[in-house]
Amino acid sequence: MEGHQVAVLTAGFRRLIRASAFRSREGIWWQGVVYNVDRIRHHKRGGLSAFGLIALTIALLLTVVSTGALVLNLSRLNTSRMEVARINSVLTLVAELHEAIRAAETGQRGFLLTGEQRYLTTYQEAVPRVWADLKAAEQVVRRPEQVARLANLRSLIENKLDELANTIGLGARSQNAALEVVRTDVGQQLMEQIDSTIRTIRDTGTEALSAQSKREQTDAAWATAVALLSGGLALSSAVLGVVTLVGKRAQTRLFEAEERFRNLAENIEEAFWVSDPRSSTLLYINPAFEHIWGQARSALYQDPRLWLEAIVSDDRERVSASYAERAMKGTYDENYRIMRPDGSLRWVRDRGWPVHDETGQFEYVVGIAEDITEMREAQDALTSLNADLERRIEERTQALVEVNRELDAFAYSISHDLRAPLRSMQGYADALIEDFGDGLGPEGHHYTKRIVAAASRMEDLIQDILAYSRLAKEEVSVRPESLEAAVDQVLTDLAPMLADTAADVRVERPLPEVQSNRSVLRQVLSNLIANGVKFVGPGEKPELLIHADRHAGRVRLWVEDHGIGIAAEHQKRIFDPFQRLHGIEAYPGTGIGLAIARRATTRMGGSCGVESELGRGSRFWIELRAAEEGGGDERTA
């Protein structure tokens, strides 16, 4: 019976070990226990009774079970302590990251408003810190929801830093242009999204930290209880020693993490505070409070309402009501002004978030108060610049309205008051030649013809001035038009001139469609082709080549000639009104044709230019959007 009982217990014990989860390093120890049980079973000289063997086996079995439970609890306790240290590390890195991205934004705004290098240096130093802190946080975080939030935060930060870099680059060239970009509030919206994401990460981490601390306390209590239940003082002492050793190691890591967090809290520029609104108790405030409020922390601990009393009277009631109503809800976020003891006024942004225990019960509020005086001054300066810009735009608009009114009056005067006398002059000169031609003599005929020619040139000039004026004020609608059809029509209109000069005009077909206005396009082509025919050397035959090429949704039409060419120093001013490079006797014209060509192409959403070399001809070009780029609908350019 004795042998049978021991065999049964030993077999059951072996099954327990095989079913146990502790079959790695501990398995060797368990096998040693089984070996000793087998030795007891077969040991005859010891003289143990069956009862003694059974009792000894049960004791060993209880020892194994209790030790296994103890190891499990110790493992959980160690894991819990490591998790607490890791969460603290995440919170520290996220706080440093938030500080760095704020510093980058402050540097950007300061540089755009003042142009001073020190702000640019602040920005340049902050950007590497942002990436370093973000990468470190990504390496430490483990929880899937926090990993997802960090991935979203990385995307927001990439967009924010791109926005900062773009505006700084633009500001180096044009401050007004950069401020126009800032006015869109894209950067502010990105910063608000970053703030919200970091706040969520911080709140989630704080709640997880509280829950983990509770679990840690529970695991430690269970480990001690299991050790006591093992029945032996020596074993209990050993277990307590192990608990103490593991606890000390974990406590050391926790202390180190807390020390890092404390160092961060004690050295950041923002005032970090912890309070309980229910009892109006201040639990903690860091040294930054003294820098921002200009008062000692000890005074605030003695009178927790000191921070509120420093707020200017116009803001105090609003802030007090907001703190009382929203701090425990997680929606407290206020901007206000404080008056420091030295009489200086500072702007503060103050935010708070509630912390709950693992049961969801409110514990306290943590918050950040930052000095935003420079940012507010920058915003005020930006607002002032915007107001000044709007005022200038309004003044410019009124000036343009006045100019347009004067142009309308001028155009009316030209059309009616100048044309009528010119036509009378032409009519009388023609009548003089027809009725009294025989009596005028050669000299009289010469002078009369000069009067007719001058009146005709004046009529052409008036016509061009009116065309130039209309392009400045009238709407120019564009739609897909055939360049080839426009060129053919202009060549037909200029056929008499081409025949008189024996001009050779070649067109490389096909020519594409462009977004343009039909009548305006023909006017431009007419001026360019007429110029190419007109400006040739004495006795030379005009030769023109018209062709087009395409690039990136644009079409460039070329009108090339082999004429007299244009010196490099004159190539820009020939597109200004009334700019003539030659006498009217040598090359007749009004001096406004190329100005019309440039203004017309600009109104159609294009551009105009020339490539030329004196004595070797010119290559005039116009560039317009390709027809397919406009979608086929008529619109105003």
C-alpha positions as CSV (number, residue, x, y, z in Angstrom):
1,M,0.0,0.0,0.0
2,E,2.7,2.4,0.9
3,G,4.5,2.0,-2.4
4,H,1.2,2.2,-4.3
5,Q,0.2,5.4,-2.6
6,V,3.5,7.0,-3.2
7,A,3.4,5.9,-6.9
8,V,-0.1,7.5,-7.3
9,L,1.0,10.7,-5.7
10,T,4.2,10.8,-7.8
11,A,2.3,10.1,-11.0
12,G,-0.2,12.8,-10.2
13,F,2.6,15.2,-9.3
14,R,4.3,14.4,-12.6
15,R,1.1,15.2,-14.5
16,L,0.8,18.5,-12.6
17,I,4.3,19.4,-13.7
18,R,3.7,18.4,-17.3
19,A,0.5,20.5,-17.3
20,S,2.3,23.5,-15.7
21,A,3.1,26.6,-17.6
22,F,6.5,26.8,-15.9
23,R,8.5,24.3,-18.1
24,S,11.5,26.4,-19.1
25,R,14.3,27.2,-16.8
26,E,12.2,26.2,-13.7
27,G,11.6,22.7,-15.3
28,I,15.0,21.5,-14.1
29,W,14.1,22.4,-10.5
30,W,10.8,20.6,-10.8
31,Q,12.5,17.5,-12.2
32,G,14.8,17.5,-9.1
33,V,11.8,17.5,-6.8
34,V,10.3,14.5,-8.7
35,Y,13.7,12.7,-8.4
36,N,13.7,13.3,-4.6
37,V,10.1,11.9,-4.3
38,D,11.2,8.8,-6.2
39,R,14.1,8.4,-3.8
40,I,11.7,8.6,-0.8
41,R,9.5,6.0,-2.4
42,H,12.3,3.5,-2.8
43,H,14.3,4.3,0.4
44,K,13.9,1.4,2.8
45,R,16.3,2.3,5.6
46,G,14.7,5.6,6.5
47,G,11.8,3.7,8.1
48,L,9.2,6.4,7.1
49,S,5.6,5.4,7.5
50,A,3.0,5.7,4.7
51,F,1.5,8.7,6.4
52,G,4.9,10.4,6.6
53,L,5.6,9.8,3.0
54,I,2.1,11.1,2.0
55,A,2.5,14.2,4.2
56,L,6.0,14.9,2.8
57,T,4.7,14.5,-0.8
58,I,1.8,16.8,-0.1
59,A,4.1,19.4,1.4
60,L,6.4,19.2,-1.6
61,L,3.4,19.5,-3.9
62,L,2.1,22.6,-2.1
63,T,5.6,24.1,-2.2
64,V,5.7,23.6,-6.0
65,V,2.3,25.1,-6.5
66,S,2.8,28.0,-4.2
67,T,6.2,28.7,-5.7
68,G,4.8,28.6,-9.2
69,A,2.1,31.1,-8.3
70,L,4.8,33.2,-6.6
71,V,7.0,33.2,-9.7
72,L,4.1,34.2,-11.8
73,N,3.2,37.1,-9.5
74,L,6.8,38.3,-9.3
75,S,7.0,38.2,-13.1
76,R,3.9,40.3,-13.4
77,L,5.2,42.6,-10.7
78,N,8.4,43.2,-12.6
79,T,6.6,43.6,-15.9
80,S,4.3,46.1,-14.3
81,R,7.2,48.2,-12.9
82,M,8.9,48.2,-16.3
83,E,5.6,49.3,-17.9
84,V,5.3,52.2,-15.5
85,A,8.9,53.3,-16.4
86,R,8.1,53.0,-20.1
87,I,4.9,55.0,-19.9
88,N,6.8,57.7,-18.0
89,S,9.5,57.7,-20.7
90,V,6.8,58.2,-23.4
91,L,5.2,61.1,-21.5
92,T,8.6,62.8,-21.1
93,L,9.5,62.4,-24.8
94,V,6.1,63.7,-26.0
95,A,6.4,66.7,-23.7
96,E,9.8,67.5,-25.1
97,L,8.5,67.0,-28.7
98,H,5.7,69.5,-28.0
99,E,8.1,72.0,-26.7
100,A,10.3,71.6,-29.8
101,I,7.5,72.0,-32.3
102,R,6.3,75.1,-30.5
103,A,9.8,76.6,-30.5
104,A,10.0,76.0,-34.3
105,E,6.7,77.8,-34.9
106,T,7.8,80.7,-32.6
107,G,11.0,81.1,-34.6
108,Q,9.2,81.1,-37.9
109,R,6.7,83.7,-36.8
110,G,9.3,85.9,-35.3
111,F,11.5,85.7,-38.5
112,L,8.5,86.5,-40.8
113,L,7.5,89.6,-38.8
114,T,11.0,91.0,-38.0
115,G,13.4,89.4,-40.4
116,E,15.9,89.0,-37.5
117,Q,18.4,86.1,-37.7
118,R,17.9,85.1,-34.0
119,Y,14.4,83.9,-34.7
120,L,15.6,81.9,-37.7
121,T,18.3,80.3,-35.5
122,T,15.6,79.3,-33.0
123,Y,13.7,77.6,-35.8
124,Q,16.8,75.9,-37.2
125,E,17.8,74.5,-33.7
126,A,14.2,73.3,-32.9
127,V,13.6,71.2,-36.1
128,P,16.3,68.5,-35.4
129,R,15.0,68.3,-31.8
130,V,11.5,67.6,-33.2
131,W,12.6,64.7,-35.3
132,A,14.9,63.2,-32.6
133,D,12.1,63.4,-29.9
134,L,9.5,61.9,-32.3
135,K,11.8,59.0,-33.3
136,A,12.6,58.3,-29.7
137,A,8.9,58.2,-28.7
138,E,8.1,55.9,-31.6
139,Q,10.8,53.4,-30.4
140,V,9.4,53.4,-26.8
141,V,5.6,53.3,-27.3
142,R,4.0,49.9,-27.4
143,R,0.2,50.2,-27.1
144,P,-1.5,49.9,-30.6
145,E,-3.7,52.9,-30.1
146,Q,-0.7,55.1,-29.0
147,V,1.3,53.8,-32.0
148,A,-1.5,54.9,-34.3
149,R,-1.7,58.3,-32.7
150,L,2.1,58.7,-33.0
151,A,1.8,57.8,-36.7
152,N,-0.9,60.4,-37.2
153,L,1.2,62.9,-35.2
154,R,4.2,62.2,-37.5
155,S,2.1,63.1,-40.6
156,L,0.8,66.3,-38.9
157,I,4.4,67.3,-37.9
158,E,5.7,66.6,-41.5
159,N,3.0,68.9,-42.9
160,K,3.6,71.5,-40.2
161,L,7.4,71.6,-40.8
162,D,6.8,71.8,-44.6
163,E,4.5,74.8,-44.0
164,L,7.1,76.5,-41.7
165,A,10.0,75.9,-44.2
166,N,7.9,77.1,-47.2
167,T,6.9,80.3,-45.5
168,I,10.4,81.0,-44.3
169,G,11.7,80.5,-47.8
170,L,9.0,82.7,-49.2
171,G,9.6,85.3,-46.5
172,A,13.3,85.5,-47.4
173,R,12.1,86.8,-50.9
174,S,8.9,88.6,-50.0
175,Q,7.7,89.4,-46.5
176,N,4.2,90.4,-47.7
177,A,3.8,87.2,-49.8
178,A,4.8,85.1,-46.8
179,L,2.4,86.9,-44.5
180,E,-0.4,86.3,-47.1
181,V,0.3,82.6,-46.7
182,V,0.2,82.9,-42.9
183,R,-3.2,84.7,-43.2
184,T,-4.7,81.5,-44.6
185,D,-4.5,79.9,-41.1
186,V,-3.3,76.6,-42.5
187,G,-0.4,76.6,-40.1
188,Q,-2.6,77.5,-37.1
189,Q,-5.0,74.7,-38.0
190,L,-2.1,72.2,-38.2
191,M,-0.8,73.3,-34.9
192,E,-4.2,72.9,-33.3
193,Q,-4.4,69.3,-34.6
194,I,-0.9,68.6,-33.3
195,D,-1.9,70.1,-29.9
196,S,-5.0,67.9,-29.8
197,T,-3.2,64.7,-30.8
198,I,-0.4,65.3,-28.2
199,R,-3.1,66.0,-25.5
200,T,-4.8,62.7,-26.3
201,I,-1.5,60.8,-26.1
202,R,-0.6,62.5,-22.8
203,D,-4.1,61.9,-21.3
204,T,-4.1,58.3,-22.4
205,G,-0.6,57.7,-21.0
206,T,-1.5,59.4,-17.7
207,E,-4.6,57.2,-17.3
208,A,-2.6,54.1,-18.2
209,L,0.1,55.1,-15.7
210,S,-2.5,55.4,-12.9
211,A,-4.0,52.0,-13.8
212,Q,-0.6,50.3,-14.0
213,S,0.3,51.6,-10.6
214,K,-2.8,50.1,-9.1
215,R,-2.1,46.7,-10.7
216,E,1.5,46.9,-9.4
217,Q,0.2,47.3,-5.9
218,T,-2.2,44.4,-6.3
219,D,0.6,42.1,-7.7
220,A,2.9,42.9,-4.8
221,A,0.2,42.1,-2.3
222,W,-0.6,38.8,-4.0
223,A,3.1,37.8,-4.1
224,T,3.4,38.4,-0.3
225,A,0.2,36.5,0.4
226,V,1.3,33.5,-1.6
227,A,4.7,33.5,0.1
228,L,3.0,33.5,3.6
229,L,0.7,30.7,2.5
230,S,3.6,28.5,1.6
231,G,3.8,27.7,5.3
232,G,7.4,28.2,6.2
233,L,9.1,31.2,7.7
234,A,12.3,30.6,5.8
235,L,10.4,30.3,2.5
236,S,8.4,33.4,3.4
237,S,11.5,35.3,4.3
238,A,13.1,34.2,1.0
239,V,10.0,35.2,-0.9
240,L,9.9,38.6,0.8
241,G,13.6,39.0,0.0
242,V,12.9,38.3,-3.6
243,V,9.9,40.7,-3.6
244,T,12.1,43.3,-2.0
245,L,14.9,42.8,-4.4
246,V,12.6,42.9,-7.5
247,G,10.8,45.8,-5.9
248,K,14.0,47.7,-5.3
249,R,15.2,47.2,-8.8
250,A,11.9,48.2,-10.3
251,Q,11.6,51.1,-7.8
252,T,15.1,52.2,-8.9
253,R,14.0,52.3,-12.6
254,L,10.7,54.0,-11.6
255,F,12.7,56.5,-9.6
256,E,15.0,57.2,-12.5
257,A,12.1,57.7,-14.9
258,E,10.3,59.9,-12.4
259,E,13.5,61.8,-11.9
260,R,13.8,62.4,-15.6
261,F,10.2,63.6,-15.7
262,R,10.7,65.8,-12.7
263,N,13.8,67.3,-14.3
264,L,11.9,68.0,-17.4
265,A,9.0,69.6,-15.4
266,E,11.4,71.7,-13.4
267,N,13.2,73.0,-16.5
268,I,10.6,73.6,-19.2
269,E,9.6,77.1,-20.1
270,E,5.9,76.4,-19.5
271,A,4.3,76.5,-16.1
272,F,3.4,72.9,-15.3
273,W,0.7,72.6,-12.5
274,V,-1.3,70.0,-10.7
275,S,-4.4,71.0,-8.7
276,D,-7.7,69.7,-7.2
277,P,-10.5,72.2,-8.1
278,R,-12.8,70.5,-5.6
279,S,-10.8,71.8,-2.7
280,S,-9.0,74.6,-4.5
281,T,-5.7,72.8,-3.6
282,L,-2.5,73.3,-5.5
283,L,-0.6,70.1,-5.5
284,Y,2.4,71.1,-7.6
285,I,3.8,74.1,-9.6
286,N,7.1,74.1,-11.4
287,P,9.7,77.0,-11.4
288,A,8.5,78.4,-14.7
289,F,5.6,80.0,-12.8
290,E,8.1,82.4,-11.2
291,H,9.5,83.4,-14.7
292,I,6.0,84.0,-16.2
293,W,4.1,85.5,-13.2
294,G,7.2,87.1,-11.6
295,Q,6.2,85.8,-8.2
296,A,7.6,83.1,-5.9
297,R,6.1,79.5,-5.9
298,S,6.0,79.6,-2.2
299,A,3.5,82.5,-2.3
300,L,1.3,80.5,-4.6
301,Y,1.3,77.4,-2.4
302,Q,0.3,79.7,0.5
303,D,-2.4,81.4,-1.6
304,P,-3.6,79.2,-4.5
305,R,-5.7,82.0,-5.9
306,L,-2.6,84.2,-6.4
307,W,-2.4,83.2,-10.1
308,L,-6.0,84.2,-10.6
309,E,-5.6,87.5,-8.8
310,A,-2.7,88.4,-11.2
311,I,-5.1,88.2,-14.2
312,V,-6.3,91.6,-15.4
313,S,-9.8,92.5,-14.3
314,D,-11.3,92.3,-17.8
315,D,-10.2,88.6,-18.1
316,R,-10.4,87.4,-14.6
317,E,-14.1,86.6,-14.3
318,R,-14.1,84.7,-17.6
319,V,-11.1,82.6,-16.7
320,S,-12.3,81.8,-13.2
321,A,-15.7,80.6,-14.5
322,S,-14.0,78.6,-17.2
323,Y,-11.7,76.9,-14.8
324,A,-14.5,76.0,-12.3
325,E,-16.7,74.7,-15.1
326,R,-14.3,73.0,-17.5
327,A,-11.2,71.9,-15.7
328,M,-12.7,68.6,-14.6
329,K,-14.2,68.0,-18.0
330,G,-11.0,68.4,-20.0
331,T,-12.1,71.4,-22.0
332,Y,-10.3,74.2,-20.0
333,D,-8.3,76.2,-22.5
334,E,-8.0,80.0,-22.0
335,N,-5.9,82.9,-23.2
336,Y,-5.6,85.8,-20.8
337,R,-3.4,88.7,-19.7
338,I,-1.6,88.9,-16.3
339,M,0.0,91.9,-14.6
340,R,3.4,91.1,-13.1
341,P,4.6,92.9,-9.9
342,D,7.0,95.0,-12.1
343,G,4.0,96.4,-14.0
344,S,4.7,94.5,-17.2
345,L,1.8,92.8,-19.1
346,R,2.1,89.3,-20.3
347,W,-0.2,87.0,-22.4
348,V,-0.7,83.5,-21.1
349,R,-2.3,80.4,-22.7
350,D,-3.6,78.1,-19.9
351,R,-4.9,74.5,-20.5
352,G,-5.9,71.7,-18.1
353,W,-6.8,68.0,-18.4
354,P,-8.4,65.7,-15.7
355,V,-6.7,62.6,-14.5
356,H,-8.8,59.6,-13.4
357,D,-8.0,56.4,-11.6
358,E,-8.6,52.9,-13.0
359,T,-12.2,53.0,-11.8
360,G,-12.9,56.2,-13.7
361,Q,-13.0,58.4,-10.6
362,F,-11.6,61.9,-10.8
363,E,-8.3,62.4,-9.0
364,Y,-6.8,65.8,-10.0
365,V,-6.2,68.2,-12.9
366,V,-2.8,68.6,-14.7
367,G,-2.2,71.7,-16.8
368,I,0.3,73.8,-18.8
369,A,0.4,77.6,-18.8
370,E,2.7,79.1,-21.4
371,D,3.8,82.7,-22.1
372,I,2.5,83.6,-25.5
373,T,3.3,87.3,-25.3
374,E,5.6,87.2,-28.3
375,M,3.1,85.2,-30.3
376,R,0.3,87.6,-29.5
377,E,2.5,90.5,-30.4
378,A,3.3,88.8,-33.7
379,Q,-0.4,88.2,-34.3
380,D,-1.2,91.8,-33.4
381,A,1.5,92.9,-35.8
382,L,0.1,90.6,-38.5
383,T,-3.4,91.9,-37.9
384,S,-2.1,95.4,-38.2
385,L,-0.3,94.5,-41.4
386,N,-3.4,92.9,-42.7
387,A,-5.4,95.9,-41.9
388,D,-2.8,98.2,-43.6
389,L,-2.7,95.9,-46.6
390,E,-6.5,95.9,-46.9
391,R,-6.5,99.7,-46.6
392,R,-3.9,100.0,-49.3
393,I,-5.8,97.6,-51.5
394,E,-8.9,99.7,-51.0
395,E,-7.0,102.9,-51.8
396,R,-5.5,101.2,-54.9
397,T,-8.9,100.0,-56.0
398,Q,-10.4,103.4,-55.6
399,A,-7.4,104.8,-57.6
400,L,-8.0,102.2,-60.3
401,V,-11.7,103.1,-60.4
402,E,-10.7,106.8,-60.9
403,V,-8.2,105.9,-63.6
404,N,-10.8,103.8,-65.4
405,R,-13.3,106.6,-65.3
406,E,-10.6,109.0,-66.7
407,L,-9.8,106.4,-69.4
408,D,-13.4,106.2,-70.3
409,A,-13.6,110.0,-70.6
410,F,-10.4,110.0,-72.6
411,A,-11.6,107.3,-74.9
412,Y,-14.9,109.1,-75.5
413,S,-13.0,112.3,-76.2
414,I,-10.7,110.5,-78.7
415,S,-13.6,108.8,-80.4
416,H,-15.8,111.9,-80.8
417,D,-13.8,115.0,-80.2
418,L,-10.6,114.1,-82.1
419,R,-11.9,111.9,-84.9
420,A,-14.4,114.4,-86.2
421,P,-11.8,117.1,-86.9
422,L,-9.5,114.5,-88.5
423,R,-12.2,113.4,-90.8
424,S,-12.9,117.0,-91.7
425,M,-9.2,117.5,-92.5
426,Q,-9.1,114.4,-94.7
427,G,-12.3,115.4,-96.4
428,Y,-11.2,118.9,-97.2
429,A,-7.8,117.7,-98.4
430,D,-9.3,115.1,-100.7
431,A,-11.7,117.8,-102.0
432,L,-8.9,120.2,-102.6
433,I,-7.0,117.6,-104.7
434,E,-10.1,116.6,-106.7
435,D,-11.5,120.1,-107.3
436,F,-8.3,122.2,-107.5
437,G,-5.7,119.7,-108.3
438,D,-4.6,121.3,-111.6
439,G,-4.1,124.7,-109.9
440,L,-2.1,123.4,-106.9
441,G,1.1,122.6,-108.8
442,P,3.6,119.9,-107.8
443,E,4.4,121.5,-104.4
444,G,0.7,122.0,-103.5
445,H,0.0,118.3,-104.4
446,H,2.9,117.3,-102.2
447,Y,1.7,119.2,-99.2
448,T,-1.9,118.1,-99.6
449,K,-0.9,114.4,-99.8
450,R,1.1,114.9,-96.6
451,I,-2.0,116.3,-94.9
452,V,-4.0,113.2,-95.9
453,A,-1.2,110.8,-94.8
454,A,-0.8,112.6,-91.4
455,A,-4.5,112.4,-90.8
456,S,-4.5,108.7,-91.7
457,R,-1.7,108.1,-89.3
458,M,-3.5,110.0,-86.6
459,E,-6.6,107.9,-87.3
460,D,-4.5,104.7,-86.9
461,L,-3.0,106.0,-83.7
462,I,-6.4,106.8,-82.3
463,Q,-7.6,103.3,-83.3
464,D,-4.6,101.7,-81.5
465,I,-5.0,103.8,-78.4
466,L,-8.6,102.8,-78.1
467,A,-7.7,99.2,-78.6
468,Y,-5.1,99.4,-75.9
469,S,-7.5,101.1,-73.5
470,R,-10.3,98.6,-74.1
471,L,-7.8,95.7,-73.2
472,A,-7.1,97.4,-69.9
473,K,-10.7,97.6,-68.7
474,E,-12.9,95.1,-70.6
475,E,-13.5,91.5,-69.7
476,V,-11.7,89.1,-72.1
477,S,-13.4,85.7,-72.3
478,V,-11.4,82.8,-73.6
479,R,-12.4,79.4,-75.1
480,P,-10.6,76.9,-77.3
481,E,-9.7,78.5,-80.6
482,S,-7.7,77.2,-83.6
483,L,-4.3,78.9,-84.0
484,E,-4.2,77.7,-87.6
485,A,-7.6,79.3,-88.4
486,A,-6.6,82.5,-86.8
487,V,-3.2,82.7,-88.7
488,D,-5.0,82.0,-92.0
489,Q,-7.6,84.8,-91.4
490,V,-4.9,87.3,-90.5
491,L,-2.9,86.4,-93.6
492,T,-6.0,87.0,-95.7
493,D,-6.6,90.4,-94.0
494,L,-2.9,91.4,-94.7
495,A,-2.9,90.1,-98.2
496,P,-2.5,93.6,-99.8
497,M,0.5,94.4,-97.6
498,L,2.1,91.0,-98.3
499,A,1.5,91.5,-102.0
500,D,3.0,95.0,-102.1
501,T,6.1,93.8,-100.3
502,A,6.4,90.4,-102.0
503,A,6.6,88.9,-98.6
504,D,7.3,85.1,-98.3
505,V,5.3,83.7,-95.3
506,R,5.6,80.0,-94.5
507,V,3.4,78.3,-91.9
508,E,4.4,74.9,-90.4
509,R,1.1,73.0,-90.1
510,P,-0.8,71.8,-88.2
511,L,-1.0,74.4,-85.5
512,P,-2.8,73.4,-82.2
513,E,-5.8,74.9,-80.5
514,V,-5.3,77.3,-77.5
515,Q,-7.4,79.0,-74.9
516,S,-7.9,82.5,-76.3
517,N,-10.3,85.1,-77.5
518,R,-10.8,85.0,-81.2
519,S,-10.7,88.8,-82.0
520,V,-8.0,89.6,-79.5
521,L,-5.8,86.7,-80.8
522,R,-6.2,87.9,-84.4
523,Q,-5.2,91.4,-83.3
524,V,-2.0,90.1,-81.7
525,L,-1.1,88.0,-84.7
526,S,-1.8,90.9,-87.1
527,N,0.6,93.1,-85.2
528,L,3.4,90.5,-85.0
529,I,3.2,89.5,-88.7
530,A,2.9,93.2,-89.8
531,N,6.1,94.0,-87.8
532,G,7.9,91.1,-89.4
533,V,7.0,92.4,-92.9
534,K,7.8,96.0,-92.0
535,F,11.2,95.9,-90.3
536,V,13.5,94.7,-93.1
537,G,16.5,96.3,-94.6
538,P,16.2,98.6,-97.7
539,G,15.5,96.5,-100.8
540,E,15.1,93.3,-98.9
541,K,12.3,90.8,-99.4
542,P,10.4,90.0,-96.1
543,E,10.7,86.3,-95.1
544,L,8.6,84.9,-92.2
545,L,8.2,81.5,-90.6
546,I,5.3,80.8,-88.3
547,H,5.3,77.6,-86.2
548,A,4.4,76.4,-82.7
549,D,5.6,74.0,-80.0
550,R,4.0,72.6,-76.9
551,H,5.4,72.1,-73.4
552,A,3.7,71.3,-70.0
553,G,0.2,72.3,-71.1
554,R,1.3,75.5,-72.9
555,V,1.5,76.3,-76.6
556,R,4.2,78.8,-77.8
557,L,3.6,80.3,-81.3
558,W,6.7,81.8,-83.0
559,V,6.8,84.5,-85.7
560,E,10.4,84.5,-87.1
561,D,11.7,87.0,-89.6
562,H,15.1,87.8,-91.2
563,G,14.8,91.5,-90.7
564,I,17.0,94.2,-89.1
565,G,16.8,92.7,-85.6
566,I,16.8,94.4,-82.2
567,A,19.7,95.2,-79.9
568,A,19.7,93.4,-76.6
569,E,19.4,96.7,-74.6
570,H,16.2,97.6,-76.4
571,Q,14.3,94.3,-76.3
572,K,12.4,95.0,-73.1
573,R,11.2,98.5,-73.8
574,I,9.8,97.7,-77.3
575,F,6.7,96.3,-75.5
576,D,6.0,99.6,-73.8
577,P,3.6,102.1,-75.4
578,F,5.0,104.6,-77.9
579,Q,8.5,103.2,-77.8
580,R,10.0,103.6,-81.3
581,L,13.5,102.6,-82.2
582,H,13.4,104.2,-85.7
583,G,12.1,107.3,-87.3
584,I,8.6,107.3,-88.7
585,E,9.9,108.1,-92.1
586,A,11.9,104.9,-92.3
587,Y,9.4,102.6,-90.6
588,P,5.9,104.0,-90.3
589,G,3.6,103.0,-87.4
590,T,2.1,104.2,-84.2
591,G,4.6,102.7,-81.8
592,I,1.9,100.9,-79.8
593,G,1.4,97.6,-81.7
594,L,3.7,95.5,-79.5
595,A,2.3,97.0,-76.3
596,I,-1.1,95.9,-77.5
597,A,0.3,92.4,-78.3
598,R,1.7,92.0,-74.7
599,R,-1.4,93.3,-72.9
600,A,-3.7,91.2,-75.1
601,T,-1.8,88.0,-74.4
602,T,-1.6,88.8,-70.7
603,R,-5.4,89.3,-70.6
604,M,-5.8,85.9,-72.2
605,G,-3.7,84.3,-69.4
606,G,-0.5,84.1,-71.5
607,S,2.7,85.9,-72.1
608,C,4.7,87.5,-74.9
609,G,8.4,88.0,-75.7
610,V,11.2,88.2,-78.3
611,E,14.6,86.7,-79.0
612,S,16.6,88.8,-81.4
613,E,20.1,89.8,-82.5
614,L,20.8,93.1,-84.2
615,G,21.2,92.6,-88.0
616,R,20.1,88.9,-87.9
617,G,16.4,89.0,-87.5
618,S,13.9,88.5,-84.6
619,R,11.8,85.6,-83.2
620,F,8.7,87.0,-81.6
621,W,6.6,84.6,-79.5
622,I,3.3,84.4,-77.7
623,E,2.5,81.6,-75.2
624,L,-1.0,80.5,-74.2
625,R,-2.7,77.6,-72.4
626,A,-3.4,74.6,-74.6
627,A,-7.1,74.1,-75.4
628,E,-7.4,71.0,-73.3
629,E,-6.1,72.7,-70.2
630,G,-9.2,74.9,-70.0
631,G,-11.7,72.0,-70.1
632,G,-13.5,73.4,-73.2
633,D,-15.7,75.9,-71.3
634,E,-15.8,79.6,-71.9
635,R,-14.5,81.7,-69.0
636,T,-13.0,85.0,-68.2
637,A,-9.2,85.2,-68.2
